[in-house]
Amino acid sequence: MVKGLSKMNCFKNKKIGVVGCGNMGGALIKALLSHRMVKSHRLYVYDTVRGKTLPYKKKYGARIVLSFEQLLRRTDILLLAVKPQDIKDLVKGIPKSRFTATLIISILAGTTISYLTKLLGNKAKIVRCMPNLGIVVGYGMTAVCKNRNVSLRDLSIAERIFSCCGMTVRIPEKYINVVTALSGSGPAYYFFLTELLTAEGMSRGIKRTNAEALAQHTALGAARLMQQSKASPKELRKRVTSPGGTTEAAFTVLGSARYKRFFSSAITKAIKRAEKLST
Ligand SMILES: NC(=O)c1ccc[n+]([C@@H]2O[C@H](COP(=O)([O-])OP(=O)(O)OC[C@H]3O[C@@H](n4cnc5c(N)ncnc54)[C@H](OP(=O)(O)O)[C@@H]3O)[C@@H](O)[C@H]2O)c1
């Protein structure tokens, strides 16, 4: 597991390209530049919507290119951040031999290394990553895996990129659908719990702004405690649960086998969906 950001920058002299400057691509560009992981004149950006790349030029001095071919030609490391359905058209007409020299880092959900290999060729160096929305605020969780053409040094380049905006774990690709169900969809589960708590407060007469503050700040506090404490989430939970108290009363429902089965079946559904959407 790569924790946080190391001072060592193993791609200092490399040129990095980002294709697709939407939510995720944009977050990665900002993280790379604000952590000074890459000099702005070594960062190349491309998006079909020019308005999405301009701010990175104006604010940080990143270089805009006008085609994917240019991006591929000019960079050593290429971050694919378009939607999965757009990848086929993006690489259409480009000879496979053109992909051998560049380290390709894909964040395309559900897009397997074998599918990317079909598009980019057997010699392409491909790292597949599954980040989550947390990267937008610097608290992302990203799982990474690679094909056999990628050296461990190249893999650590991908890890450094994503540790600019959170944490990374290495996993075999066979677990990527599980990762998708856990950490990819994961922020939504925590948002949902916050929604439920807010609604419970409101239904008992607390005004919305206060109910939202109670639920959201409790989530933040719990996350910080998990991050900063050496205790496990289970131990932390026990600390809040005094015998005969309110939390214990809530856990007569939440801790039941039925509730755990319910949650497990939700995760199973997400994994099955991820498998179905995989190409
Ligand atoms: N959001 C998440 O939580 C999350 C988590 C894990 C992985 N991902 C993956 O991250 C990738 C990006 O997601 P996102 O939410 O950032 O999507 P997004 O906001 O739609 O960004 C994708 C960008 O790529 C542009 N684009 C489309 N086709 C292009 C082409 N041929 N050449 C250049 N640019 C092109 C899009 O332009 P248009 O708007 O004009 O199409 C858009 O600006 C997806 O593959 C997704 O599966 C997302």
The ligand as an ORCA input file, in Angstrom:
! r2SCAN-3c Opt
* xyz 0 1
  N     -16.537      9.542    -11.631
  C     -16.096      8.529    -10.885
  O     -16.389      8.385     -9.682
  C     -15.167      7.508    -11.517
  C     -14.574      6.524    -10.723
  C     -13.689      5.621    -11.338
  C     -13.422      5.704    -12.682
  N     -14.050      6.662    -13.429
  C     -13.768      6.712    -14.854
  O     -13.179      7.955    -15.148
  C     -13.409      8.271    -16.516
  C     -13.801      9.722    -16.623
  O     -14.972      9.942    -15.842
  P     -15.490     11.428    -15.605
  O     -16.588     11.330    -14.594
  O     -14.324     12.327    -15.368
  O     -16.120     11.720    -17.061
  P     -16.369     13.131    -17.747
  O     -16.536     14.196    -16.717
  O     -17.471     12.906    -18.748
  O     -14.994     13.424    -18.510
  C     -14.616     12.815    -19.710
  C     -14.156     13.899    -20.654
  O     -13.609     13.300    -21.820
  C     -14.095     14.016    -22.963
  N     -14.008     13.192    -24.156
  C     -14.922     12.308    -24.647
  N     -14.476     11.749    -25.792
  C     -13.260     12.286    -26.026
  C     -12.296     12.122    -27.057
  N     -12.503     11.256    -28.068
  N     -11.157     12.834    -26.993
  C     -10.943     13.686    -25.975
  N     -11.811     13.908    -24.978
  C     -12.959     13.205    -24.992
  C     -15.514     14.356    -22.556
  O     -16.069     15.319    -23.392
  P     -17.699     15.283    -23.576
  O     -18.273     15.765    -22.282
  O     -17.937     16.214    -24.717
  O     -18.071     13.861    -23.904
  C     -15.296     14.814    -21.129
  O     -14.872     16.145    -21.074
  C     -14.504      7.309    -16.992
  O     -13.938      6.349    -17.860
  C     -15.010      6.647    -15.739
  O     -15.392      5.315    -15.964
  C     -14.899      7.572    -12.887
*
